[in-house]
Amino acid sequence: MTDHDVIIVGAGFGGMGAAISLRRLGYENLLIIEREDDLGGTWHVNHYPGLAVDIASVTYSYSFEPNPHWKNWFARGAELKAYAEHVADKYDLRRHMVFGVRAEGARWDDEEKHWVVTTAPVAGGSSATRTARFLMTATGFLSQPKLPDIEGVEDFAGTVIHTAKWDDSVDLDGKRIGVIGTGATAVQLIPQIAKRAAALTVYQRTPIWVTPKNDFKIPKPVQAMFAAAPVTQRVARAANGAWLEGMMVTAVLHYKQAKFLNNGAAALAKAHLRRQVKDPETRRKLTPDYSFGCKRPTFSNDYYPTFNKEHVALETTPITKITPTGIVTSDGNETPIDVLVLATGFNLWDTNFPAFEVIGREGRDLGKSWRQTGYHAFEGVTVPGFPNFISLNSPYSYSGLSYFMTIEVQMRHLERLFGALREQDAGTFEISAEADAEFLGHMLERMDDTVFNQGSCSTARSYYYTNEGDAVLLRPTSSRNARKAVEAFPLEDYTFA
């Protein structure tokens, strides 16, 4: 007798989507484990100044649960957090959730045909085990903060904040602030910090491609129209999705066939930079030397102008160490600071994929296997040797630009899979090694068309790449292809027992 039918690790949008699908199928004995103190995933953890989604609100939501009341075309973080709470309440998911509990490990018991999951309170305490017929990991792609490997970072005597652990109580007004990192998070954060700092130094290792952001407040009459006639919001979603797919996804994933689109996106970003930054040397430093899309690009109208301000400095000389009072660069110059902000992103490949130890059949360690023999998962969902296991943040799973495209494709996959399990009156499923290998071969073949293989990416330092140098995060097909594939994959590729 198991404790639960399904254990889901993670109460973000991915985990909630899986729970919604399972409840549609009649599963009620669910447990959703969340290490944080509330639901929402990244939209609960992150609350740094300037936080907003960089995908239009009409697209960044479940298609089956549209929100007609978005206040902004690009929703702010608080709006996304409120939307997550709305979804949890409407679909009655909170009663399945436990907070402040982390998953330490999971192993498949082949005799009992269930998963044994070891958990522990985040605040400290004894470990416990829970069993479930099925295990699903929804720990997100960007869940493990990355700390910089810089000498002296722990010796800094001032205030240190990582963007993923923002402290709202820290007083930034009139302070000398140093920001390390210029990724998508920093692009949102830096303009807000600059408004409060007496002096701001931004330490950039790799510049980021930034294009204009067509953001605006959604008028009340439009919100009312979306609510009264939902078809209008679906049209807006479809139109925005088609534009994103045509310009951004095609330019990156179909680089070989549509290099002109990639060049056009880069030209747009360069023109945006020329319009907004006065100093030629600063523009040169802010211009990437890698192909558009090798590293995650972003949208902003106020990032570049920040570097026109007299109290803001862009530093591209490498950091050698951090002292108790400042940051020293390789030219020997030390800049005194009061607050150190780490916008250094997330660690995907050392502490994620998976985010905790998962041991399958015959003692196979998922993380070690991926790192030693290559990353793979059938349709970005299941792995041979791991029965009754669904990985919702897997190699080649991320489809399109909106994470909700990925979530809904995976929801449909598990709905078909669990439907077949029930029809066959079976207790276990496992994807065949042959089907998995065939899918991986198809992905690798399609990767040859992408900017990752065809473009100039050596200087990008992108989290898209594993430590071994492979770009396995994005599914190298169109969103339409992903939707078609999830309806067409043969259920016979699975073994049911």
N, C-alpha and C positions, 0 to 999 in steps of 0.2 A: 504494500500500500504506500503510495507516494503522498507527500504533503500537498503538492500542487500539480495541476495538469501542465501548466506552463510557468516558467520563471523568465521574466524579461528584465534585463539589466539596463537601466537607463530610462528616465521619465521625461525625456525631451520629445520633440515632435516625432522622431522615428519610433521610439518605444510606444508612444501613445497611438500612432498609426497602426502598429502591430496589434496592440490590445483591441483597438476598434475592429479590426478584421477578425480577430479571434472571437470576439463577442458576437459578431455577425454570424459566425459559424456555430454559436451555441456554447462556447467555452466560458465558464464563469469562475472556475477555481484558478484564478490568475494571481501571480505575485509580481509586482513591479518594484524592483530594488533601485533606490536612488541614493547616491552618496551625499548629495547636497541636502539642504533643509527644506526644499520645495521643488515643485515641478518646473519644467520649462527649458531644461538643458542650458544651452549657451545664452538664452535670453533671460535666464535667472542668474547665472553666474556672472555674466558681463553687465556692468552698469557704469562704465567709464563715460566721461563727458563726450558728447557727440555721437554716442552709439546709435546706429541706425542700420537697417538692412540695405544692402546695395543691389537688391533686385526689387523691381516695382511691387508694391503691396498686393496688387490684384493677382500677381503671379506667385508671390511668396505666401502661399496659404494652401490648405487642402481644397481641391476643386469641389469636393462634395460638401464643404463647410465654408462657403465664402463669407467674408466679413464686409458688408456694405458700408461700414462706418469708419473705414480707415481715414484718419485725419490728414495724412500726408501720402503723396504718391510713393515715397520711400519711407515706410513706417519707422518710427523711432523705437528704440529698444523697449520702452515701457508699453507701447502699443502691442508689440509682439508678445511680451510677457502676459498682458491682459488677454490676448487672443488664446494663448496656451491654457490659461485658467478657464476661459470660456469653453474650450474644447473638452477639457477634463470634466467640467461640470455637466455639460450637455450629454456627454457619452458615458457618464457615471463611472469614471475611471479612478477617482480619488480613493475609493474604498479598496482598490487593489494595491495601492502604493504604500511603501514604507520608506521613510526618509532617514538620512543620517546613517545609512548602512552601506558599506562597500562590499563588493564581491572580491574575495581574495583568490578564489580559484574554483574550477569545476572539473569533474572527471566523470566519464561515462562508465556506469556499472553494467557490464555486458550480461551478467547473470540476472540482475533485477530489471534490466531494460529501462533504466532511468538515469537521470543526471543527479549527481551529488554536488551541491553548490555550497562552498564554505564562505560564510559572511562574517563581518565584524562591525561593531559600531565605530563610526568615524571618530567619535569623541573618546574612544578607548573602552576596553572591556574585553570579555572573552569571546572567542570565535564560536560560531555555531554552524551546523550543517542543516541544509534543507534539501529535499528531493523533489524532482519534477520529471514528468515524462518528456517534456520538451524544454530546451534552453534557447533563448534568443538574446543576442548581445546587441544593444542599441546605445553604445557608449559614445557615439559621435566620432567624426573625423578630427575635430579640434577640441579635445577634452583634456589633454595633458600639457599644462604650461611648460614652456621651454625656458630655462635659465641660461644666461650667457656664460660661456666658459672663458671668463676674464679674470686674471689675477687680481685679488683684492676686493672682489665684489662683495664678499661677506664682511669686509672690514670697514665699509663706508659708515661714517658716524651719523649721517643725516637720515632722512626718510627714504625708504626704498619701496616702490609700488610696482607690482606687475599688473598689466592691464586686465588680466583675467582674475585678479584678486584686488580690485580697486577699493580703496578706502575713502569713502566720501567725507570722512572727518578730517582728512589732511588739508591744511590750509595752504593753498598755492599762491595766494595773493602776495605780490611783491617779492616772491622767492626767485632764486637763481635755480633754474631747472635744467636738467640734462635728460634727453630722451634717447634711448638706444633702440634703433629699429625704424624702418620706414615702409612697413608692409601696409596692408589694407586697414588694419586697426589704427595704426599710427596716422594714416591719412585722415581719419575721422577725428582723432584725439588732438593732434598737434594744433590745429587752428583754435580749439577751445582753450588749451593750456596757454597759448600765446596771449590770449586776452587778459590773463591774470598774472603772468610772470613778469618780473622785473627784467630778467634776462633768460633767454631760452636757447640752448644749444642742442641741435638735432644731429645725432651721430648716424650717418648713413653708410652702410656697407654696399648695398645694392639698391639702385633707384628703382622705382615702380612706374609702370605705365599708368597714366591717369587720363581719363577722357571726361568731357563735360557731363555734368549730372543735371538732367532735366527734371528737377524736383520742384514741387509746388504743393500748397495746401489744397486738398480736394474740397471744392465748394459744397456747402450743405445741400443745395439742390441736386448736385450729382450724387451725393450719398443717398439722398431720398429716392432718386431714380434707381440706383442700384438696389435699394431695399424693395421698392415697389415692383420693379421689373428686373428680376435677377438675370434675365437673358442679356441685358445691357452690360452687366459686369462680366459675364462669360465672354462676350465679344471683346471687351477691353483686355481680358486675360489672354484670349487667343491672339489678338493683334500684337500685344506686347511680347508674348512668347514667341511668335513668329519672327518678330524683329530681332530679338535676342538670339534666336536660333540661327537666323540668316547671317547676322553680322558677327557675333562673338563666337558661337560654337563652331560654325562652319569655318571661320577664319583660323581657328586653332586646331580642330580635329580633322578638317579636310584641307589642310595647308597645301598639300601637293596639288590638289585640283583647284583651289581658290586662293592662291598666294596673293592675288590682287586685293582680296578682301583683307587679308592680314596686313598688307602694305598700307591699305586705306585706313585701317584702324590705327596703325602706328602714326600715319601722317596726321590723323585727327588729333591724337594725343600731343604730337609735337607742335601743331598749330595752337592748341590749347595752352601749352607751355609758353610759347612765344608771346601770346597775347597777355599772359598773366604775370610773367616774371621779367623785370626790367634789365637786370644785370646779365650780360652774356656769359660770364664765368659761372654764375649760379645756374643758368639754364643748361650749360654744358654738364655740370655735376648732376643735375636732375634728369638728364636724358639717358635712358637705358641703352646699353650696348648689346643687348640680346633681342631676339625676335619677340614680337608681341605675342603674349600668351604662354611663353615658357614659364613665367612666374605669374601668379594670379594678378590680373589687372584690376583696377577699380575706377570709380566715378567720384569726382569731387569738383566743386566750384570755388572752394576756399582754401584748399591745401597749398597750391602754388603761390597765391598772393601773400600767404603768411611769410614767405621768405623775402618779401619786399620790406618788411618791417625792420626798423633799425635795431631793435633789441633781440632779433632772431638771427642766429647764425647756423649755417649748414656746414658741418664738419665731415669731411670724407677721408681724412688721414686716419689710418687704423689706430684703434685703441690698444695700448700696451698694458695698462693696469689702471685700477681704481684705488685711489688713496682714501683715507678717512674723510678728506675734505673736497675731493674733486676727481676729475678724469684726466689721465695722462695719455697723450697720443704719441705715435712713434717718432715725431719730430722733437720730442722732449717738452712740448708745451702742456701745461696743466691748467685746466679750466675749473675754477672753484664753483661748486654747486651746493645747494641746500637740499634739493629733492632729486632723487634718481628714479626715472620712470623706465621700466623695462617693457618695451613693446616688441619683445623678441619672439612672439608667436608661440607655436605649439610643437611638441615632440610627437610626431606621428610614428616614426619607425623604430624607436628604441623602447617606448613604453606604451605603444598602441598596436593595433593589428595583431593580436587582440589586446585589450587594456588590462587583462588579467590572465593568468594561466588557464588554458583550456586543454584538457587531456582526453583524447578520444579513444577509439578502439585500439587495443593492444599497446596502450601506453603512449600513443602518438601525441606529441606536444605541438599544438597548432602554431604557436609563435615561432618555435625553433624550426619547424618544418618549412614555414614560409620563408624564414631568413636563410635557411640552408639550401633549399631546392627551388625557390621562386614563389612569388605570390600568385595565388589563383583561387577562384571560387566560381562554381557554375552559376552563370547569369548573375554573378555578384552576390550570391545568396547562400549556397550550400557547398560543403567540402567533403570529398570522399574520406571515409574513415571516421567521420563524426556523425553518427546517427542522430536523428531527432534534434539537429542543431541548425539554427538559422543565424547567420551573421549579417546584421543590417548595416554594417560599415565595413565593406569588404573590397578587395581588389576588383577593379573594373566595374564598380557598381554605380558610381556617381554619373547620372545622366542629365544633360542639359546644364543650365545655369542655376535654376531654382532647385534647392534641396528637396522640395516637395514633389518634383517629378520623380526623383529617385525613390522617395518614400512610397509614393502611390504605385509605382511599378513593382516594388517589393511587396507591398500589401497584396497586390493582385497575384503575385507568384505564390505567396503562402496560402492565399485563399484557394487557388487551384490545387496546390499540393495537399493541403489538409482536407479538401473536399474529396480528393482521390483516396486519401488514407481512410476516410470514413466509408466511402463506397466499397472499398475492398475489405472493410472490417479488420484493418491491420493495426498493429500497435507501434510499428517503427517504420521510418523511411530513411533511405540513404542514397545519395546520388552516385551513379556509377563512375568509376575512374575514367572510363572511355568517353563518356559524355562530357566530363569535366575537362579532359585533355583536348577534346574537339573544340569546346568553347574557348579554351585558352589559346589554341592555335588560331582560331578566328580573330580573337582580340589582338594577338601579336601581329597577324597579317595586316589588320586595319591600322595598327599603330604606325606602320610604315608610311601612312598618309599624313600623319599629324606633325605639328610644329615641333614636337618633342624629338622626333626622329629626323625630320627634314630641315628644320630651322636651325638657327644659331643659338643654342641654349647653354653653352658651357659656363657662362658667367652669371647665370640667373640665380643660382643658389635657391632653388625652389623646393618647397615641401611636396611638390608633385612627385619628386624623385625619391626613391628609396636610398638607403645607405649604399646599396650596390649599384646605384645609378640608373635604375629602371623607373619609368613613369607608369605606374600601375593604378593610380587613383581614379582617373576618369575613364568611363566607358567610351571607346573611340568610335562611336556611332551617333547618329542623330537621335533626338528624343523620340521621333516617330518610329525609328527602328526598334528602340527599346520597348515601346508600347506594343509593337507588333510581335516582338520576340516573346514577350511574357504571355501572350495568348497562344503562341504557336509551339513552344518547346514541348517535346513529347513527354508525357507523364511516364512513359515506359522507360525513360532514362533513369527513373528512380526504382529502387528495389523496395518493395513493401513486404513486411513480415509481421 
